[in-house]
Every structure is written in C-alpha cells, then in structure tokens.
Amino acid sequence: MDCHHSKLNGTVFGTHDWPDSLRGQAAMYRKLAEQTDDPFVKNELLELASVCDEVANNIEDHLTGG
C-alpha cells in the first residue's frame, strides 16, 4: 500500500492513483465539452481537461524520477 495518501471528497487516494483520477476528470470535461453548444463553455471545459492531463503527466514524471 502506498504510504502517501490524501483525502479528496472523503476518498483516500495514493500518490500513484492521482494521474488516473486526473485523467478521468479530463475525460469527463471533454465529454461535457462535446455536449455544449456554448463556445465559451466548450473552450473552458477543454482547457480544464488539458490542465488535468498536464498535471497527471507532471505527477507521473515526478514519481518515475523523470
């Protein structure tokens, strides 16, 4: 079991779970972006998805020492 844990909305995440969780959030934002007709909202959701992916990649880079 991972010794680094955080709580987010009552759920315990190990450090290695964060990237997958963030990528799940990114997928949710992309799906919502597909469902809206508002260009501003669509852009904001896609930006959020991009940030989630970037943070997930950065976490993985730090976990692997790269």
C-alpha positions as CSV (number, residue, x, y, z in Angstrom):
1,M,0.0,0.0,0.0
2,D,1.3,3.4,-0.9
3,C,2.4,5.4,2.2
4,H,1.5,8.8,0.7
5,H,-2.3,9.4,1.0
6,S,-4.5,12.4,0.6
7,K,-8.2,12.8,1.1
8,L,-10.3,14.3,-1.7
9,N,-14.1,14.5,-1.1
10,G,-13.8,11.7,1.5
11,T,-11.9,9.4,-0.8
12,V,-8.4,8.3,0.0
13,F,-6.0,8.4,-2.9
14,G,-2.5,7.0,-3.0
15,T,0.0,9.1,-4.9
16,H,0.0,6.7,-7.8
17,D,-3.8,7.0,-8.1
18,W,-3.7,10.7,-8.8
19,P,-2.8,10.6,-12.5
20,D,-5.6,8.1,-13.3
21,S,-8.0,10.2,-11.3
22,L,-7.0,13.4,-13.1
23,R,-7.3,11.7,-16.5
24,G,-10.7,10.5,-15.6
25,Q,-11.6,14.1,-14.8
26,A,-10.1,15.2,-18.1
27,A,-12.3,12.7,-19.9
28,M,-15.4,14.0,-18.1
29,Y,-14.6,17.6,-19.1
30,R,-14.1,16.5,-22.7
31,K,-17.4,14.7,-22.7
32,L,-19.2,17.7,-21.3
33,A,-17.5,19.9,-23.9
34,E,-19.0,17.7,-26.6
35,Q,-22.4,18.2,-25.2
36,T,-22.5,22.0,-25.1
37,D,-23.2,24.5,-27.9
38,D,-21.7,27.4,-26.0
39,P,-18.3,28.1,-27.5
40,F,-17.0,29.8,-24.3
41,V,-18.1,26.9,-22.1
42,K,-16.7,24.4,-24.5
43,N,-13.3,26.1,-24.5
44,E,-13.2,26.4,-20.7
45,L,-14.0,22.7,-20.4
46,L,-11.3,21.7,-22.9
47,E,-8.8,23.9,-21.1
48,L,-9.7,22.2,-17.8
49,A,-9.2,18.8,-19.5
50,S,-5.8,19.9,-20.8
51,V,-4.7,21.1,-17.3
52,C,-5.8,17.8,-15.8
53,D,-3.7,15.9,-18.4
54,E,-0.7,18.1,-17.8
55,V,-0.8,17.8,-14.1
56,A,-1.2,14.0,-14.4
57,N,1.8,13.9,-16.6
58,N,3.8,16.0,-14.2
59,I,2.9,13.7,-11.3
60,E,4.0,10.7,-13.2
61,D,7.2,12.3,-14.2
62,H,8.0,13.1,-10.5
63,L,7.0,9.5,-9.5
64,T,9.3,8.0,-12.0
65,G,12.1,10.4,-11.3
66,G,11.9,11.8,-14.9
